[in-house]
Amino acid sequence: MIQTKVLIIGCGIAGATAALRLAHNSQRQITVITRTPDPHESNTRYAQGGIVGRGADDSVEICLADILAAGAGASSPQAARILAEEGPSLLREILIETAGVQFDQNADGQLIWGQEAAHSRRRILHVGDGTGQAIITGLIVALRRCSNVTMVTDATAVDLITFPHHSRDPLAAYQPITCYGAYTFDRQERTIHRYVAANTVLATGGLGRIYRNTTNPPGARGDGLALAHRAGARIVNAEYVQFHPTALAVPGAEGFLISEAVRGEGGILLSPDGRAFMADYSPQWKDLAPRDVVARAIHHQMETNGYSHVLLDIASHMSADAIRARFPNIYATCLKAGIDITREPIPVVPAAHYSCGGVWVDEWGRSSIENLYAAGEVSCTGLHGANRLASTSLLEGLVWGNRAAQHIEDTLNQHPSPQIPGRDDVPPWDESGLEADADPALIQGDMQTIQNIMWHYVGLVRNADRLSRAIRELRHLQNEIDTFYRTTKLSDGLIGLRNAVEVALIVAQAARHNRASRGCHYRQDSVSVEGDRLI
Ligand SMILES: Cc1cc2nc3c(=O)[nH]c(=O)nc-3n(C[C@H](O)[C@H](O)[C@H](O)COP(=O)(O)OP(=O)(O)OC[C@H]3O[C@@H](n4cnc5c(N)ncnc54)[C@H](O)[C@@H]3O)c2cc1C
């Protein structure tokens, strides 16, 4: 058993920020675990467009208004205000000064503020189109300088340790649910450890991989959401899964994100026969309409006309040199896939991109379980409401990673010797009698089944029949996977499969329960609450 003051599960922008803030106090022992061998691997790493700051003609009120408008009436004004007020100074302090991220500047050394969809001001800081890579590299370099932070890679959290569930004391049943760390699977040794902690921060990121088409990397399978749900945490807004309108639709490079910034810099969506169509769906914003509107417009074009994709044309609106300078990764990746974006339009389709809902947290990142915090994409602060405004998620991870750490620090200062269970208080993981290794074909097959169900029945356009069908099929699958899980030795893939089916059910059930179309949750069979924004 390993004891630590604070256990942070996940090492993207949210987890790394929380660890960095806590590390200010050299008395604190912090353990950060991540399931991948390389700590950089995370959704954070793939963020392209950038991170919201405060542009030259910008203000807290203007930023707040843009977030609330994108959130389709469901964003928490309090959370949005926290982000708009605290975000820009934390960005400077943590990302620029501590992590040394060099955001793009002009020849005079002034920061370049980018434009993205549904932002009324130029306020996005970026590092070419590799912003996430620059951020996570800087944060991990900074973390490695902190001698009181232990970073453990290849460690997959299996379940949270919560009392009364894992307590040996029958009287614990009368106490609130309290988290004391996590059981983790060591992928190298193939053993299970107990990490016991006074405070735990879930920072495990999103769930895009439960869908067939997604921009998310393989690790985004909703692990943290499933862990928290099994422990009894309150989950909110799970139906609001944002679909990015433009993922590359070229065989072999599917899912690669074509950043919103491409439309921000003048890119126009075209049908395969060259007709610009966004004005038909959003006369005011056209190609810079909120994501949900653009994604559904593309879906509608594809469905009604039988297109396999639509096109995104930047070549006619920017010089070749400017394209290569502003979008070097997109240019190189598309070129490798056979598309020269300086000369021809890019084939694109919508893909699952971001989870606006998640583990409910308050303004300090506290979940409904005692001692359990959540930050970043796994959490729901209420900021994104029914639809996230572009480039606010990195900033949310930064602000709430910092806030969760601040709250933990204050609490530890008030109660310097918090109760941490001892070796005999938490039962070791029991795998006795399990000899069979998980069959990778079963894991892959079941995962693909989940992804197909979610894509067809819980996707961009939903209705009661599709959702009920999804829930029936997912329940059946969950029973099968549960048997598989209980009769097989643990592996990272099996842990992910168990979590994916649980999270798919959470999303499908929330979507069936919510009959009102709003933001990125679109029900064909319900009356719109947004009138003119629906198609
Ligand atoms: C292609 C792409 C482009 C994007 N572009 C932008 C953008 O331009 N601007 C913007 O603001 N947002 C963007 N986003 C969204 C943004 O990147 C994410 O929302 C954000 O990075 C999430 O950060 P996080 O710290 O919450 O999670 P992540 O960065 O995903 O980190 C999760 C961490 O948890 C670990 N983990 C997961 N499960 C377990 C487990 N069971 N046990 C142990 N560790 C675990 C992972 O290994 C990882 O270290 C983009 C997302 C994608 C996919």
The ligand as an SDF file (V2000), in Angstrom:
LIG
                    3D

 53 58  0  0  0  0  0  0  0  0999 V2000
   -7.9070   16.9300  -31.2010 C   0  0  0  0  0  0  0  0  0  0  0  0
   -8.3270   17.8370  -30.0750 C   0  0  0  0  0  0  0  0  0  0  0  0
   -8.1590   19.1990  -30.1900 C   0  0  0  0  0  0  0  0  0  0  0  0
   -8.5350   20.0660  -29.1550 C   0  0  0  0  0  0  0  0  0  0  0  0
   -8.3150   21.4050  -29.2780 N   0  0  0  0  0  0  0  0  0  0  0  0
   -8.5710   22.2190  -28.2300 C   0  0  0  0  0  0  0  0  0  0  0  0
   -8.2210   23.5930  -28.2640 C   0  0  0  0  0  0  0  0  0  0  0  0
   -7.6660   24.0750  -29.2380 O   0  0  0  0  0  0  0  0  0  0  0  0
   -8.5150   24.3500  -27.1700 N   0  0  0  0  0  0  0  0  0  0  0  0
   -9.1250   23.8620  -26.0550 C   0  0  0  0  0  0  0  0  0  0  0  0
   -9.3590   24.6090  -25.1010 O   0  0  0  0  0  0  0  0  0  0  0  0
   -9.4450   22.5440  -25.9940 N   0  0  0  0  0  0  0  0  0  0  0  0
   -9.1850   21.7190  -27.0420 C   0  0  0  0  0  0  0  0  0  0  0  0
   -9.4930   20.3850  -26.9570 N   0  0  0  0  0  0  0  0  0  0  0  0
  -10.0640   19.8620  -25.7150 C   0  0  0  0  0  0  0  0  0  0  0  0
   -8.9680   19.7940  -24.6560 C   0  0  0  0  0  0  0  0  0  0  0  0
   -7.7840   19.3320  -25.2590 O   0  0  0  0  0  0  0  0  0  0  0  0
   -9.3370   18.8570  -23.5310 C   0  0  0  0  0  0  0  0  0  0  0  0
  -10.6340   19.0960  -23.0820 O   0  0  0  0  0  0  0  0  0  0  0  0
   -8.3860   19.0460  -22.3540 C   0  0  0  0  0  0  0  0  0  0  0  0
   -7.0630   18.9260  -22.8000 O   0  0  0  0  0  0  0  0  0  0  0  0
   -8.6700   18.0390  -21.2710 C   0  0  0  0  0  0  0  0  0  0  0  0
   -7.6670   18.1400  -20.3050 O   0  0  0  0  0  0  0  0  0  0  0  0
   -7.7260   17.2000  -19.0240 P   0  0  0  0  0  0  0  0  0  0  0  0
   -6.5490   17.5410  -18.2070 O   0  0  0  0  0  0  0  0  0  0  0  0
   -9.0630   17.2770  -18.4160 O   0  0  0  0  0  0  0  0  0  0  0  0
   -7.6060   15.7250  -19.6300 O   0  0  0  0  0  0  0  0  0  0  0  0
   -6.5070   15.0530  -20.5630 P   0  0  0  0  0  0  0  0  0  0  0  0
   -5.5970   16.0530  -21.1320 O   0  0  0  0  0  0  0  0  0  0  0  0
   -7.1960   14.1430  -21.4990 O   0  0  0  0  0  0  0  0  0  0  0  0
   -5.6670   14.1760  -19.5380 O   0  0  0  0  0  0  0  0  0  0  0  0
   -6.2380   13.0150  -18.9840 C   0  0  0  0  0  0  0  0  0  0  0  0
   -5.1720   12.2810  -18.2020 C   0  0  0  0  0  0  0  0  0  0  0  0
   -5.7750   11.2300  -17.4640 O   0  0  0  0  0  0  0  0  0  0  0  0
   -5.0600   10.0210  -17.6770 C   0  0  0  0  0  0  0  0  0  0  0  0
   -5.9860    8.9050  -17.4560 N   0  0  0  0  0  0  0  0  0  0  0  0
   -7.1420    8.6300  -18.0900 C   0  0  0  0  0  0  0  0  0  0  0  0
   -7.7060    7.5390  -17.5580 N   0  0  0  0  0  0  0  0  0  0  0  0
   -6.8890    7.1140  -16.5600 C   0  0  0  0  0  0  0  0  0  0  0  0
   -6.9220    6.0310  -15.6320 C   0  0  0  0  0  0  0  0  0  0  0  0
   -7.9190    5.1310  -15.5960 N   0  0  0  0  0  0  0  0  0  0  0  0
   -5.9060    5.9250  -14.7510 N   0  0  0  0  0  0  0  0  0  0  0  0
   -4.8660    6.7900  -14.7520 C   0  0  0  0  0  0  0  0  0  0  0  0
   -4.7930    7.8350  -15.6080 N   0  0  0  0  0  0  0  0  0  0  0  0
   -5.7960    7.9920  -16.4890 C   0  0  0  0  0  0  0  0  0  0  0  0
   -4.5430   10.1600  -19.0900 C   0  0  0  0  0  0  0  0  0  0  0  0
   -3.4900    9.2550  -19.3350 O   0  0  0  0  0  0  0  0  0  0  0  0
   -4.1190   11.6200  -19.0690 C   0  0  0  0  0  0  0  0  0  0  0  0
   -2.8800   11.7500  -18.4300 O   0  0  0  0  0  0  0  0  0  0  0  0
   -9.1250   19.5190  -27.9940 C   0  0  0  0  0  0  0  0  0  0  0  0
   -9.2910   18.1390  -27.8700 C   0  0  0  0  0  0  0  0  0  0  0  0
   -8.8940   17.2930  -28.8990 C   0  0  0  0  0  0  0  0  0  0  0  0
   -9.0690   15.8130  -28.7350 C   0  0  0  0  0  0  0  0  0  0  0  0
  1  2  1  0
  2  3  1  0
  2 52  2  0
  3  4  2  0
  4  5  1  0
  4 50  1  0
  5  6  2  0
  6  7  1  0
  6 13  1  0
  7  8  2  0
  7  9  1  0
  9 10  1  0
 10 11  2  0
 10 12  1  0
 12 13  2  0
 13 14  1  0
 14 15  1  0
 14 50  1  0
 15 16  1  0
 16 17  1  0
 16 18  1  0
 18 19  1  0
 18 20  1  0
 20 21  1  0
 20 22  1  0
 22 23  1  0
 23 24  1  0
 24 25  2  0
 24 26  1  0
 24 27  1  0
 27 28  1  0
 28 29  2  0
 28 30  1  0
 28 31  1  0
 31 32  1  0
 32 33  1  0
 33 34  1  0
 33 48  1  0
 34 35  1  0
 35 36  1  0
 35 46  1  0
 36 37  1  0
 36 45  1  0
 37 38  2  0
 38 39  1  0
 39 40  1  0
 39 45  2  0
 40 41  1  0
 40 42  2  0
 42 43  1  0
 43 44  2  0
 44 45  1  0
 46 47  1  0
 46 48  1  0
 48 49  1  0
 50 51  2  0
 51 52  1  0
 52 53  1  0
M  END
$$$$
